[in-house]
C-alpha cells in the first residue's frame, strides 16, 4: 500500500512540475487585486478619514498619528504594496507590509466583529476577521515561500551576476 502511494505521489509530482509556480502566481494575483481594490477605495475617497475610521482605537505606532495620516498611509500602503505583489517585485517585503496592514485592520475593526465572513462579505455582517485571516495566510505563504518563478524578483535573480 505504501509503495503504491509513493509511486502515485511521484507520478503526480512529475505531472504537475511544469506548473509548480502557477499556484504562487495565482495566490499573488488574488491577494494583490484584493488589496489594490481596498487601497484604491481609500485613496479615491480623499485624504480625510471618514468618521467611522477616525473613531477607531489603533495599536502603537498608529495610535500616535492623526486619523487622516493613518487613512492616507493605509490607502497608499495597500495600493503600492499590492502593485509590488502583483508584479512580484520585492514580494516578501510587500507581503510583510500587507501583513502589518492586515494586523492593524483586524486589531482596529475586524476582531471585535467576530468570525463572520465569507457568505456575508458584502454586508455589515461580513466585516469579521475570517476574510482578513484568509488573506493573511495567503500573504504568509508568499512571505515564507517567495513569489515563485513568474515574478519580477525571479527575473532579476536570473539576471544577477553570480558572485563567488
C-alpha positions in Angstrom: 0.0 0.0 0.0 2.8 2.5 0.9 4.8 1.8 -2.2 1.7 2.3 -4.3 1.0 5.7 -2.6 4.7 6.6 -3.0 4.5 5.7 -6.7 1.3 7.7 -7.1 2.9 10.7 -5.4 5.9 10.6 -7.7 3.7 10.5 -10.7 1.6 13.5 -9.5 4.8 15.4 -8.8 6.1 14.6 -12.3 2.9 15.7 -14.0 2.5 18.9 -12.0 6.2 20.0 -12.1 5.8 22.3 -15.1 3.0 24.2 -13.3 4.8 24.3 -9.9 4.9 28.1 -9.5 1.4 28.8 -11.0 -0.1 28.4 -7.5 2.1 31.1 -6.2 1.3 33.3 -9.1 -2.4 32.8 -8.7 -2.1 33.5 -4.9 -0.2 36.7 -5.6 -2.7 37.9 -8.2 -5.7 37.2 -6.0 -4.3 38.8 -2.8 -2.8 41.7 -4.8 -6.1 42.6 -6.5 -7.9 42.4 -3.2 -5.5 44.9 -1.6 -5.4 47.0 -4.8 -9.1 47.5 -4.6 -9.0 48.3 -0.8 -6.2 50.8 -1.3 -7.9 52.4 -4.3 -11.1 52.8 -2.4 -9.3 54.7 0.3 -7.2 56.8 -2.0 -10.2 57.7 -4.2 -12.2 58.8 -1.1 -9.6 61.6 -0.5 -7.1 62.4 2.3 -9.6 62.9 5.1 -10.5 59.9 7.1 -14.2 59.1 7.3 -15.9 59.4 10.7 -16.0 55.6 11.3 -12.3 55.4 10.7 -11.4 58.4 12.8 -13.1 56.8 15.8 -11.0 53.6 15.8 -8.6 52.6 18.5 -5.3 52.0 16.7 -2.3 50.0 18.0 1.0 51.7 18.5 2.6 53.3 16.5 -0.5 54.2 14.6 -2.1 55.4 17.8 0.2 58.4 17.9 -0.7 59.5 14.4 -3.8 61.5 13.4 -6.6 59.6 11.8 -6.1 61.4 8.4 -2.5 60.3 8.3 -3.4 56.7 9.1 -6.1 56.8 6.4 -3.6 58.0 3.8 -0.8 55.6 4.9 -3.3 52.7 4.8 -4.6 53.6 1.4 -1.3 54.3 -0.3 0.4 51.4 1.5 -2.3 49.0 0.2 -2.0 50.5 -3.2 1.7 50.4 -3.6 2.4 47.2 -1.8 -0.3 45.4 -3.8 1.2 46.6 -7.1 4.6 45.2 -5.9 2.9 41.9 -5.0 1.1 41.7 -8.3 4.4 42.3 -10.2 6.3 40.0 -7.9 8.7 42.9 -7.1 10.2 42.8 -3.6 7.4 40.3 -3.0 8.4 39.2 0.5 8.8 42.8 1.7 5.4 43.6 0.1 3.8 40.6 1.8 5.3 41.7 5.1 3.9 45.2 4.7 0.5 44.0 3.8 0.6 41.6 6.7 1.1 44.5 9.0 -1.7 46.5 7.4 -3.9 43.4 7.9 -2.9 43.1 11.5 -3.8 46.7 12.1 -7.2 46.3 10.3 -8.0 43.2 12.3 -6.9 44.9 15.6 -8.9 48.0 15.0 -12.0 46.8 13.1 -12.5 43.1 12.3 -11.7 41.2 15.5 -14.5 42.6 17.7 -17.0 41.7 15.0 -16.2 38.0 15.3 -15.9 35.2 12.9 -18.4 36.5 10.3 -17.3 36.5 6.7 -17.4 34.6 3.5 -21.2 34.2 2.9 -21.9 37.7 4.3 -18.9 39.5 2.8 -20.9 42.4 1.2 -22.8 43.5 4.2 -22.0 44.7 7.7 -22.3 41.1 8.9 -19.2 40.2 6.8 -16.8 42.5 8.5 -15.4 39.9 10.9 -11.9 38.6 10.8 -12.4 35.4 8.7 -11.6 37.1 5.4 -8.6 39.1 6.7 -7.3 35.9 8.3 -7.5 34.1 4.9 -5.7 37.0 3.2 -3.1 36.9 6.0 -2.5 33.2 5.5 -2.0 33.8 1.7 0.4 36.7 2.5 2.3 34.4 4.9 2.7 31.9 2.1 4.3 34.5 -0.2 6.5 35.7 2.7 7.8 32.2 3.5 7.8 30.6 0.1 8.7 33.6 -2.1 6.8 34.8 -5.2 7.7 31.8 -7.5 9.3 31.9 -10.9 6.6 34.0 -12.5 7.7 37.2 -10.7 9.9 40.2 -11.3 12.0 39.0 -8.3 12.8 35.7 -10.1 13.6 37.6 -13.4 16.0 39.9 -11.5 17.6 36.9 -9.7 18.2 35.0 -13.0 20.0 38.1 -14.5 22.1 38.9 -11.4 25.8 38.0 -11.8 26.9 35.1 -9.7 29.4 36.1 -7.1 32.0 33.6 -6.0 
